[in-house]
Amino acid sequence: MSDKIKIIADSTCDLSPEIQKKYDIEVHPFVVNLGEDSFQDGVSITTSDILKYYKSTGKLSKTAAAPPSEYEELFRSWGEKGYEILFFTISKDFSSAVENARIGAEGLDYVHIIESANLSTGILLEVLTAADMIAEGRSAADIAAAIEHDVVPKVRTSFVIDTLEFLWKGGRCSGVAALGANLLRLKPCIEVVDGKMRVGKKYRGAIDKVVPQYIADRLAMTPHVVRRRVFITHTFENHKPVEAALKQVRKTGLFDEVLETRAGCTVYSHCGPNTLGILYIEE
């Protein structure tokens, strides 16, 4: 067993450059397709590119995991340096990433695949908890087991979205539901439960007015949280609602760290602009 452990996560974890540098986390980019053109998530394409493409064509971007051979190459490159690997993937219900990674890791006993049952910074909460465990001197196998059994079931991920247009065009809700929500000015909360997305409470009104109601509701639902950190993750260009959300969460005193990240191409492709989520771990 190596005493060197490398954390790798696919780009759907929405890792910010600052956090990536602080914890020395490797990010493996998803593929993002705009029509016939393919790009690497966060490397050669941004959410601004996706919105520009959508406005000019009316079509959504498509995201895809890497093939097994690419995962194998990635794992071997770190294994040859003497590292054990903790690899975090988006939920199996959203992507083939975990299955492709498992195939790529066949025969490589130094690779531990962790299916997050989550997306966005819901994954990142698990990643950073693993980084904390590495700092405590725990083994890779022990960390993988602890994350899967003690952390994954307790991650609370949700977002409130401004429009159902992206979910509708992506096939994740009916056109009737999207039309009805838009006519009634409804802003649905999308929750991740057991690795799947479902619609929670529906709010009415302008998104900047809805955000504080949504945050208060989510925190009231979970009276006992892990204090270590919380994420406010969003796709806003106007930063005022985000600043208000950060201030609101800090004011509760529930968390030691209140971290802001921008959602990457995968979340953006499904939820679109003016989406905001609060993500944390329940005690």
Contacts in CASP RR format, 6 or more apart in sequence:
PFRMAT RR
TARGET T0000
AUTHOR 0000-0000-0000
METHOD contacts of the structure
MODEL  1
MSDKIKIIADSTCDLSPEIQKKYDIEVHPFVVNLGEDSFQDGVSITTSDI
LKYYKSTGKLSKTAAAPPSEYEELFRSWGEKGYEILFFTISKDFSSAVEN
ARIGAEGLDYVHIIESANLSTGILLEVLTAADMIAEGRSAADIAAAIEHD
VVPKVRTSFVIDTLEFLWKGGRCSGVAALGANLLRLKPCIEVVDGKMRVG
KKYRGAIDKVVPQYIADRLAMTPHVVRRRVFITHTFENHKPVEAALKQVR
KTGLFDEVLETRAGCTVYSHCGPNTLGILYIEE
1 84 0 8 1.000
1 139 0 8 1.000
1 140 0 8 1.000
1 141 0 8 1.000
2 82 0 8 1.000
2 83 0 8 1.000
2 84 0 8 1.000
2 110 0 8 1.000
2 140 0 8 1.000
4 81 0 8 1.000
4 82 0 8 1.000
4 83 0 8 1.000
4 84 0 8 1.000
5 83 0 8 1.000
5 84 0 8 1.000
5 85 0 8 1.000
5 86 0 8 1.000
5 134 0 8 1.000
5 140 0 8 1.000
5 143 0 8 1.000
6 26 0 8 1.000
6 78 0 8 1.000
6 83 0 8 1.000
6 84 0 8 1.000
6 85 0 8 1.000
6 86 0 8 1.000
7 23 0 8 1.000
7 24 0 8 1.000
7 25 0 8 1.000
7 26 0 8 1.000
7 85 0 8 1.000
7 86 0 8 1.000
7 88 0 8 1.000
7 127 0 8 1.000
7 130 0 8 1.000
7 131 0 8 1.000
7 134 0 8 1.000
8 25 0 8 1.000
8 26 0 8 1.000
8 27 0 8 1.000
8 28 0 8 1.000
8 74 0 8 1.000
8 78 0 8 1.000
8 85 0 8 1.000
8 86 0 8 1.000
8 87 0 8 1.000
8 88 0 8 1.000
9 15 0 8 1.000
9 25 0 8 1.000
9 26 0 8 1.000
9 27 0 8 1.000
9 28 0 8 1.000
9 87 0 8 1.000
9 88 0 8 1.000
9 89 0 8 1.000
9 123 0 8 1.000
9 124 0 8 1.000
9 127 0 8 1.000
10 27 0 8 1.000
10 28 0 8 1.000
10 29 0 8 1.000
10 30 0 8 1.000
10 65 0 8 1.000
10 88 0 8 1.000
10 89 0 8 1.000
10 90 0 8 1.000
10 97 0 8 1.000
10 123 0 8 1.000
11 27 0 8 1.000
11 28 0 8 1.000
11 29 0 8 1.000
11 30 0 8 1.000
11 41 0 8 1.000
11 42 0 8 1.000
11 264 0 8 1.000
11 265 0 8 1.000
11 266 0 8 1.000
12 30 0 8 1.000
12 41 0 8 1.000
12 63 0 8 1.000
12 89 0 8 1.000
12 90 0 8 1.000
12 94 0 8 1.000
12 95 0 8 1.000
12 97 0 8 1.000
12 119 0 8 1.000
12 120 0 8 1.000
12 123 0 8 1.000
12 264 0 8 1.000
12 266 0 8 1.000
12 267 0 8 1.000
13 27 0 8 1.000
13 88 0 8 1.000
13 90 0 8 1.000
13 116 0 8 1.000
13 120 0 8 1.000
13 121 0 8 1.000
13 122 0 8 1.000
13 123 0 8 1.000
13 124 0 8 1.000
13 127 0 8 1.000
14 120 0 8 1.000
14 121 0 8 1.000
14 123 0 8 1.000
14 124 0 8 1.000
14 233 0 8 1.000
14 261 0 8 1.000
14 262 0 8 1.000
14 263 0 8 1.000
14 264 0 8 1.000
14 267 0 8 1.000
15 25 0 8 1.000
15 27 0 8 1.000
15 124 0 8 1.000
15 127 0 8 1.000
15 261 0 8 1.000
16 259 0 8 1.000
16 260 0 8 1.000
16 261 0 8 1.000
16 262 0 8 1.000
19 25 0 8 1.000
19 124 0 8 1.000
19 128 0 8 1.000
19 259 0 8 1.000
19 261 0 8 1.000
20 27 0 8 1.000
23 127 0 8 1.000
23 128 0 8 1.000
23 131 0 8 1.000
25 127 0 8 1.000
25 131 0 8 1.000
26 78 0 8 1.000
28 66 0 8 1.000
28 71 0 8 1.000
28 74 0 8 1.000
29 40 0 8 1.000
29 41 0 8 1.000
29 42 0 8 1.000
29 43 0 8 1.000
30 40 0 8 1.000
30 41 0 8 1.000
30 63 0 8 1.000
30 64 0 8 1.000
30 65 0 8 1.000
30 66 0 8 1.000
30 95 0 8 1.000
30 97 0 8 1.000
30 265 0 8 1.000
30 266 0 8 1.000
31 38 0 8 1.000
31 39 0 8 1.000
31 40 0 8 1.000
31 41 0 8 1.000
31 63 0 8 1.000
31 64 0 8 1.000
31 65 0 8 1.000
31 66 0 8 1.000
32 38 0 8 1.000
32 39 0 8 1.000
32 40 0 8 1.000
32 41 0 8 1.000
32 45 0 8 1.000
32 50 0 8 1.000
32 61 0 8 1.000
32 62 0 8 1.000
32 63 0 8 1.000
32 265 0 8 1.000
32 266 0 8 1.000
32 269 0 8 1.000
33 39 0 8 1.000
33 61 0 8 1.000
33 62 0 8 1.000
33 63 0 8 1.000
33 64 0 8 1.000
34 45 0 8 1.000
34 49 0 8 1.000
34 50 0 8 1.000
34 53 0 8 1.000
34 61 0 8 1.000
35 59 0 8 1.000
35 62 0 8 1.000
39 45 0 8 1.000
39 49 0 8 1.000
41 63 0 8 1.000
41 264 0 8 1.000
41 265 0 8 1.000
41 266 0 8 1.000
42 264 0 8 1.000
42 265 0 8 1.000
45 265 0 8 1.000
46 265 0 8 1.000
47 235 0 8 1.000
47 262 0 8 1.000
47 263 0 8 1.000
47 264 0 8 1.000
47 265 0 8 1.000
47 268 0 8 1.000
50 60 0 8 1.000
50 61 0 8 1.000
50 265 0 8 1.000
50 268 0 8 1.000
50 269 0 8 1.000
51 268 0 8 1.000
51 272 0 8 1.000
51 273 0 8 1.000
53 59 0 8 1.000
53 61 0 8 1.000
54 60 0 8 1.000
54 61 0 8 1.000
58 169 0 8 1.000
59 169 0 8 1.000
60 166 0 8 1.000
60 169 0 8 1.000
60 170 0 8 1.000
60 269 0 8 1.000
61 265 0 8 1.000
61 269 0 8 1.000
62 269 0 8 1.000
63 95 0 8 1.000
63 265 0 8 1.000
63 266 0 8 1.000
63 269 0 8 1.000
64 95 0 8 1.000
64 96 0 8 1.000
65 89 0 8 1.000
65 95 0 8 1.000
65 96 0 8 1.000
65 97 0 8 1.000
65 100 0 8 1.000
65 101 0 8 1.000
66 97 0 8 1.000
66 100 0 8 1.000
67 100 0 8 1.000
68 100 0 8 1.000
68 101 0 8 1.000
68 103 0 8 1.000
68 104 0 8 1.000
69 104 0 8 1.000
71 87 0 8 1.000
71 100 0 8 1.000
71 101 0 8 1.000
71 103 0 8 1.000
71 104 0 8 1.000
71 105 0 8 1.000
72 103 0 8 1.000
72 104 0 8 1.000
72 105 0 8 1.000
72 108 0 8 1.000
75 85 0 8 1.000
75 87 0 8 1.000
75 104 0 8 1.000
75 105 0 8 1.000
75 108 0 8 1.000
75 110 0 8 1.000
75 111 0 8 1.000
76 108 0 8 1.000
78 85 0 8 1.000
79 85 0 8 1.000
79 108 0 8 1.000
79 110 0 8 1.000
82 110 0 8 1.000
83 110 0 8 1.000
84 110 0 8 1.000
84 111 0 8 1.000
84 112 0 8 1.000
84 140 0 8 1.000
85 110 0 8 1.000
85 111 0 8 1.000
85 112 0 8 1.000
85 140 0 8 1.000
86 112 0 8 1.000
86 114 0 8 1.000
86 130 0 8 1.000
86 140 0 8 1.000
86 143 0 8 1.000
86 144 0 8 1.000
86 147 0 8 1.000
87 101 0 8 1.000
87 105 0 8 1.000
87 111 0 8 1.000
87 112 0 8 1.000
87 113 0 8 1.000
87 114 0 8 1.000
88 114 0 8 1.000
88 116 0 8 1.000
88 123 0 8 1.000
88 126 0 8 1.000
88 127 0 8 1.000
88 130 0 8 1.000
89 95 0 8 1.000
89 97 0 8 1.000
89 98 0 8 1.000
89 101 0 8 1.000
89 113 0 8 1.000
89 114 0 8 1.000
89 115 0 8 1.000
89 116 0 8 1.000
89 123 0 8 1.000
90 97 0 8 1.000
90 98 0 8 1.000
90 116 0 8 1.000
90 118 0 8 1.000
90 119 0 8 1.000
90 123 0 8 1.000
90 266 0 8 1.000
91 98 0 8 1.000
91 115 0 8 1.000
91 116 0 8 1.000
91 117 0 8 1.000
91 118 0 8 1.000
91 119 0 8 1.000
91 192 0 8 1.000
91 195 0 8 1.000
91 196 0 8 1.000
92 98 0 8 1.000
92 99 0 8 1.000
92 115 0 8 1.000
92 117 0 8 1.000
92 195 0 8 1.000
93 195 0 8 1.000
93 196 0 8 1.000
94 119 0 8 1.000
94 195 0 8 1.000
94 197 0 8 1.000
98 113 0 8 1.000
98 115 0 8 1.000
101 113 0 8 1.000
102 113 0 8 1.000
105 111 0 8 1.000
105 113 0 8 1.000
110 140 0 8 1.000
112 140 0 8 1.000
112 141 0 8 1.000
112 143 0 8 1.000
112 144 0 8 1.000
114 126 0 8 1.000
114 130 0 8 1.000
114 144 0 8 1.000
114 147 0 8 1.000
114 148 0 8 1.000
114 152 0 8 1.000
115 148 0 8 1.000
116 122 0 8 1.000
116 123 0 8 1.000
116 126 0 8 1.000
116 152 0 8 1.000
116 155 0 8 1.000
117 152 0 8 1.000
117 153 0 8 1.000
117 155 0 8 1.000
117 192 0 8 1.000
117 194 0 8 1.000
117 195 0 8 1.000
118 125 0 8 1.000
118 126 0 8 1.000
118 152 0 8 1.000
118 155 0 8 1.000
118 157 0 8 1.000
118 192 0 8 1.000
118 195 0 8 1.000
119 157 0 8 1.000
119 192 0 8 1.000
119 266 0 8 1.000
119 267 0 8 1.000
120 157 0 8 1.000
120 159 0 8 1.000
120 233 0 8 1.000
120 263 0 8 1.000
120 264 0 8 1.000
120 266 0 8 1.000
120 267 0 8 1.000
120 279 0 8 1.000
121 157 0 8 1.000
121 231 0 8 1.000
121 233 0 8 1.000
121 259 0 8 1.000
121 261 0 8 1.000
121 279 0 8 1.000
122 155 0 8 1.000
122 157 0 8 1.000
122 192 0 8 1.000
122 231 0 8 1.000
122 279 0 8 1.000
124 231 0 8 1.000
124 261 0 8 1.000
125 151 0 8 1.000
125 155 0 8 1.000
125 229 0 8 1.000
125 231 0 8 1.000
125 279 0 8 1.000
125 280 0 8 1.000
125 281 0 8 1.000
126 147 0 8 1.000
126 151 0 8 1.000
126 152 0 8 1.000
126 155 0 8 1.000
128 229 0 8 1.000
129 147 0 8 1.000
129 151 0 8 1.000
129 228 0 8 1.000
129 281 0 8 1.000
130 143 0 8 1.000
130 147 0 8 1.000
132 228 0 8 1.000
133 142 0 8 1.000
133 143 0 8 1.000
133 146 0 8 1.000
133 147 0 8 1.000
134 143 0 8 1.000
138 146 0 8 1.000
151 281 0 8 1.000
154 226 0 8 1.000
154 281 0 8 1.000
154 282 0 8 1.000
154 283 0 8 1.000
155 279 0 8 1.000
155 280 0 8 1.000
155 281 0 8 1.000
155 282 0 8 1.000
156 218 0 8 1.000
156 222 0 8 1.000
156 279 0 8 1.000
156 280 0 8 1.000
156 281 0 8 1.000
156 282 0 8 1.000
157 191 0 8 1.000
157 192 0 8 1.000
157 277 0 8 1.000
157 279 0 8 1.000
158 189 0 8 1.000
158 190 0 8 1.000
158 191 0 8 1.000
158 192 0 8 1.000
158 200 0 8 1.000
158 214 0 8 1.000
158 218 0 8 1.000
158 277 0 8 1.000
158 278 0 8 1.000
158 279 0 8 1.000
159 189 0 8 1.000
159 190 0 8 1.000
159 233 0 8 1.000
159 267 0 8 1.000
159 271 0 8 1.000
159 275 0 8 1.000
159 276 0 8 1.000
159 277 0 8 1.000
160 187 0 8 1.000
160 188 0 8 1.000
160 189 0 8 1.000
160 190 0 8 1.000
160 203 0 8 1.000
160 207 0 8 1.000
160 210 0 8 1.000
160 211 0 8 1.000
160 214 0 8 1.000
160 275 0 8 1.000
160 276 0 8 1.000
160 277 0 8 1.000
161 167 0 8 1.000
161 187 0 8 1.000
161 188 0 8 1.000
161 190 0 8 1.000
161 271 0 8 1.000
161 272 0 8 1.000
161 274 0 8 1.000
161 275 0 8 1.000
162 187 0 8 1.000
162 207 0 8 1.000
162 272 0 8 1.000
162 273 0 8 1.000
162 274 0 8 1.000
162 275 0 8 1.000
163 178 0 8 1.000
163 182 0 8 1.000
163 272 0 8 1.000
163 273 0 8 1.000
163 274 0 8 1.000
164 173 0 8 1.000
164 177 0 8 1.000
164 178 0 8 1.000
164 181 0 8 1.000
164 182 0 8 1.000
164 188 0 8 1.000
165 178 0 8 1.000
165 182 0 8 1.000
165 272 0 8 1.000
166 269 0 8 1.000
166 270 0 8 1.000
166 271 0 8 1.000
166 272 0 8 1.000
167 173 0 8 1.000
167 178 0 8 1.000
167 190 0 8 1.000
167 270 0 8 1.000
167 271 0 8 1.000
168 174 0 8 1.000
168 175 0 8 1.000
168 177 0 8 1.000
168 178 0 8 1.000
170 270 0 8 1.000
172 197 0 8 1.000
172 270 0 8 1.000
173 199 0 8 1.000
180 186 0 8 1.000
181 187 0 8 1.000
181 188 0 8 1.000
181 202 0 8 1.000
184 204 0 8 1.000
185 204 0 8 1.000
185 205 0 8 1.000
185 206 0 8 1.000
186 202 0 8 1.000
186 203 0 8 1.000
186 204 0 8 1.000
187 202 0 8 1.000
187 203 0 8 1.000
187 204 0 8 1.000
187 205 0 8 1.000
187 207 0 8 1.000
187 210 0 8 1.000
187 214 0 8 1.000
188 199 0 8 1.000
188 200 0 8 1.000
188 201 0 8 1.000
188 202 0 8 1.000
188 203 0 8 1.000
189 199 0 8 1.000
189 200 0 8 1.000
189 201 0 8 1.000
189 202 0 8 1.000
189 203 0 8 1.000
189 214 0 8 1.000
189 217 0 8 1.000
189 218 0 8 1.000
190 197 0 8 1.000
190 198 0 8 1.000
190 199 0 8 1.000
190 200 0 8 1.000
190 271 0 8 1.000
191 197 0 8 1.000
191 198 0 8 1.000
191 199 0 8 1.000
191 200 0 8 1.000
201 214 0 8 1.000
201 217 0 8 1.000
203 210 0 8 1.000
203 213 0 8 1.000
203 214 0 8 1.000
204 210 0 8 1.000
207 241 0 8 1.000
207 274 0 8 1.000
207 276 0 8 1.000
208 238 0 8 1.000
208 240 0 8 1.000
208 241 0 8 1.000
208 244 0 8 1.000
211 241 0 8 1.000
211 244 0 8 1.000
211 245 0 8 1.000
211 276 0 8 1.000
212 244 0 8 1.000
212 245 0 8 1.000
212 248 0 8 1.000
214 276 0 8 1.000
214 277 0 8 1.000
214 278 0 8 1.000
215 245 0 8 1.000
215 248 0 8 1.000
215 249 0 8 1.000
215 278 0 8 1.000
216 248 0 8 1.000
218 278 0 8 1.000
219 225 0 8 1.000
219 249 0 8 1.000
219 252 0 8 1.000
219 254 0 8 1.000
219 278 0 8 1.000
222 280 0 8 1.000
222 282 0 8 1.000
224 282 0 8 1.000
224 283 0 8 1.000
225 254 0 8 1.000
225 255 0 8 1.000
225 280 0 8 1.000
225 281 0 8 1.000
225 282 0 8 1.000
225 283 0 8 1.000
226 280 0 8 1.000
226 281 0 8 1.000
226 282 0 8 1.000
226 283 0 8 1.000
227 254 0 8 1.000
227 255 0 8 1.000
227 256 0 8 1.000
228 255 0 8 1.000
228 256 0 8 1.000
228 257 0 8 1.000
228 281 0 8 1.000
229 255 0 8 1.000
229 256 0 8 1.000
229 257 0 8 1.000
229 258 0 8 1.000
229 259 0 8 1.000
229 280 0 8 1.000
230 249 0 8 1.000
230 254 0 8 1.000
230 255 0 8 1.000
230 257 0 8 1.000
230 258 0 8 1.000
230 259 0 8 1.000
230 278 0 8 1.000
230 279 0 8 1.000
230 280 0 8 1.000
231 259 0 8 1.000
231 260 0 8 1.000
231 261 0 8 1.000
231 277 0 8 1.000
231 278 0 8 1.000
231 279 0 8 1.000
231 280 0 8 1.000
232 242 0 8 1.000
232 245 0 8 1.000
232 246 0 8 1.000
232 249 0 8 1.000
232 258 0 8 1.000
232 259 0 8 1.000
232 260 0 8 1.000
232 261 0 8 1.000
232 276 0 8 1.000
232 277 0 8 1.000
232 278 0 8 1.000
233 260 0 8 1.000
233 261 0 8 1.000
233 262 0 8 1.000
233 263 0 8 1.000
233 267 0 8 1.000
233 276 0 8 1.000
233 277 0 8 1.000
233 279 0 8 1.000
234 241 0 8 1.000
234 242 0 8 1.000
234 245 0 8 1.000
234 260 0 8 1.000
234 261 0 8 1.000
234 262 0 8 1.000
234 263 0 8 1.000
234 275 0 8 1.000
234 276 0 8 1.000
234 277 0 8 1.000
235 262 0 8 1.000
235 263 0 8 1.000
235 264 0 8 1.000
235 267 0 8 1.000
235 268 0 8 1.000
235 271 0 8 1.000
235 272 0 8 1.000
235 273 0 8 1.000
235 274 0 8 1.000
235 275 0 8 1.000
235 276 0 8 1.000
236 242 0 8 1.000
236 273 0 8 1.000
236 274 0 8 1.000
236 275 0 8 1.000
236 276 0 8 1.000
237 273 0 8 1.000
238 274 0 8 1.000
241 276 0 8 1.000
242 260 0 8 1.000
242 276 0 8 1.000
245 276 0 8 1.000
245 278 0 8 1.000
246 258 0 8 1.000
246 260 0 8 1.000
249 255 0 8 1.000
249 258 0 8 1.000
249 278 0 8 1.000
250 258 0 8 1.000
255 280 0 8 1.000
263 271 0 8 1.000
263 275 0 8 1.000
267 275 0 8 1.000
268 275 0 8 1.000
END
